[in-house]
Amino acid sequence: VLLASSESQEHHIEWSGLVESKVRLMVASLEKNMYIKIAHVSTQSFSDTATEGDGRYVTKWFIGLTFVKADSVNVDLTVDIQAFINNVYKQAVNINMYKPGMQMEIKHVKRKQLKHFVPEDVLEKSKPAHIKKKTGDSTGWSSIKDV
């Protein structure tokens, strides 16, 4: 998950727009890694104020990664991620857009941890078919539940 945050709504509109415009560059960089089969950014971002109550404005983007099957390989994406972060901050400074309090963070999140970052209704819509099943009532299709 890529998080961009700011202290004011006005600054956040600019900051999140810049970060969003650069996300595809990071995806392209990640796809060059020999251990990544596919890197895909979700077309939907999520905006809100931070749950800690600090009043910050936050936008989140999700980048899904599919790794190549390899025995005993620990994939380190630190260099690619740091290059992306440096590029975004440098661009913000060069165009005189950077304001104190503008922050960006990238966290590794497993699918089962997404519930802490995304509304529940979004997760239900995006579940792969192989983890959904039908439950029995008289029609056989009363609801869809997790396996």
PyMOL commands that set and color helices and strands:
alter all, ss='L'
color gray80, all
select helices_A, chain A and resi 9-31+78-94+111-116+120-126+129-131
alter helices_A, ss='H'
color red, helices_A
select strands_A, chain A and resi 2-6+36-41+46-49+57-61+63-67+103-106+132-134+144-146
alter strands_A, ss='S'
color yellow, strands_A
deselect
rebuild
show_as cartoon
